[in-house]
Structures are given as C-alpha cells and as structure tokens.
Amino acid sequence: MFYQLYEMNHAMMAPWRTAADAMRLAFSNPMNPISHTYFGRAAAAGLEVFERATRRYGKPEFGLPETIIDEQPVPVHERIVWREPFCNLIHFERALPKGRAPDPKVLIVAPMSGHYATLLRGTVETLLPYSDIYITDWIDARMVPLTEGTFDLDDYIDYVIQMLHFLGPDTHVIGVCQPAVPVLAAVSLMEAAEDPLSPSSMTLMGGPIDTRINPTGVNQLAEERSIEWFRDNVIMPVPWPQPGFMRMVYPGFLQLSGFMSMNLDRHLVAHKEFFAHLVKNDGDAADKHRDFYDEYLAVMDLTAEFYLQTVQVVFMQHALPKGEMVHRGKPVDPSAIRSVALLTVEGENDDISGVGQTKAAQTICTNIPDNMRQHYMQPDVGHYGVFNGSRFRREIAPRIVAFQREHSRRARPVKQVIKGGKSA
C-alpha cells in the first residue's frame, strides 16, 4: 500500500500547495508594498521552496530548437520515428546547410533508471552540431496499460537491435550508464549472427559492465540483499487511476529517494542557497537551481520484471563479464564482436559506476583489433560529469566525435585539437 499512501499524501497536499503558490504570487507582486521588504521577499521565497518541494514534476522537454553548424544557426525539429509500447525513438532533424555532407548517424541509448531521457539534454546539445542524433525516449511504466504486456531486460536488448535495424548501416551507438550492459549484449548478439547492420562503433559511458571492480554504494546494496528482498520491499502495483493501474513497478520516487539520500547534505545546502538567492533577488542563480531540480526531480517508474532481472543479472550474478549471460536461450558472447569499434569512457570520481567497471568491456571484447578500441578516463568528474557539463563539452565529446568519424564506414577526417585528460 506504500505507493497508494504516497499518492494519497500528494493529493492531500494539493490544496496547501495551491494556496502556497497563490500566496507566493501575492507576496512577490510588485504592486504589493510588502514585496519590496525583506519580510515580503523571505515569505515569497519560503512559499516557493514549499511549493516546489511538494509538487510532482512532469516529464521535461528537450527544448533544443536550434544548433550551430558551420558557424550558422540551423533549426532543429524533434520527430518520433519509431514507436513501441515502452519506448519512442526521437530524431533531432537538422536543416543542414546546402552542400554539407551528412554527419554520422548516432543512436544514444538513454538510461532506463528512473529519470527521463531529457537527463541527456546536454549530451544531445553538445553532439548535435556534428552528428545526426537519435535518442531512446523510454515510457513511464505507470503510463503503459497492462494489456501491452511485460517488459524485461531481454525486451530492452530486442529494442536496441530493432532500432539499429531501423536506422540502417553505418550507425554509431552510445550507451550512457545503465544501457552499457544491454547495448554491449545487443551488439554481441548481432555480431555473433553476422548481422550486416551491426553498428560501426559502440561508445559505453559510465556503465556497470563489471560491478565487482571498485564497487560503489549502489553495487554493495545489491550484494547485501537477496532478489526476494527487492521483490518484497521495492516492487509495488501502480495505483488507480493511472493508465498502468495494477502493473507491478519499481516506483521512480524510490529511486529518487535513494539517489538523494546518497548526497542529502548537498541537496539541503542547495535548497538553503536557493532560498537565499530568492531573498536577494539573484534571479540567475535561482533559475539554475530551478532548471537542475526540474530535471532531477522528474522521475518515471520501471517495470518490475526489468528492474529485478537487471539487479539479478548485472549486479548480483555479474553474468556478462563472467560469460554467463543469456538472451532468450542464446549465449551473449562479447568475444564475437570483431568489426565494431569500442570506446569506453569513465569519470575519475564516479560514485555510481566505479572506475574500471566500464573499462571492463575492453577486457571481455577480446577480438576487437587494437586499432579499433580506445579507453578514456576523465579526471575530476563524477557520474553526471561523464555525459554533461563543461568537461564533457570540452574534453569528452570531441573524443567521441573523432572516434566515430575515424571508425565510420565512410570515414571522414576530423580537424580538432584535444587537450587534457588521460587516454589509454
């Protein structure tokens, strides 16, 4: 009943939240003399903090109407080009300047770990000037009716293969965080089947390929508990009146609670500073806080079967690095990969996927030629810095672009100087 209680609490808070928002508008209205006093600003700030702390955050938008290509702004249009019950494939269509050769096709497989694909907005925005971007837009499980069936890790792998088939030859795939395992599994299966539509390159970023290496708090929790404990304590039915009523899920708010508890002091300080910025009328700093938490606090549910299978196969059994992973009765053998170039990227301070966990892909993909593989470890960044932020834009993204173009089946030269970091 925990999920039902959560929903009930949210519904009970709705009138208070509405009243708080109305009072905030009254206290911040410039026509109100109190709004020009410290008391008025403090009251408005406190009411906004309360309203934001008790609201439900909806799915954010990518909000990328244009990009810069050849030093010229060009419009970008989002279009859903492939649909399945649990995922849409979004294409960021760019109006390329006349005479410009097509850029590499890139499939970004976003994490299905509680947040929406918009968590990779910065990744998409950075790569858009150089790549023809497609991204997986996973559907909130509580919005999918029971009649659409189940969705597990095997289905996830099937989706990746289907999308690569849809995009056709000379596609590059990027798996960010959680998708590193299913992406590597999908490519392994395609290569074992001598699939002509195998991607040209595969980039794995901050992913749990082998969580026995430098285990983090997330990894240790999975080691300390049984799969029955997870089934009994974190799996719940979707409450009425959601479209997915009675579907068994791992609720997004539980995942969010776990992430926030890992850095609770940091979040408390951030909200205290947000209050102070509002009182001081520091609009820029307050807007940065709003933008970050509008994204961070927007969460989605995962199907129970996908969550439990992932926990068991990836974090408990370590099936992929042990050579024991199976997909629909067929072994998943990374040594079958021979013609797909491999780039692995890690962050020095990653507290979700420890250093070495992603690099493990280089070890188990034994038959990729040395000139088709590369590992890069970015100093001074945590998990999110692997795919977002200034260091990603300055040092990681250029390497991804250069690697993809070098290993494209219609290779093009890349004129770019990259400084800093450590390559291996």
Disulfide bonds with the S-S distance in Angstrom:
none
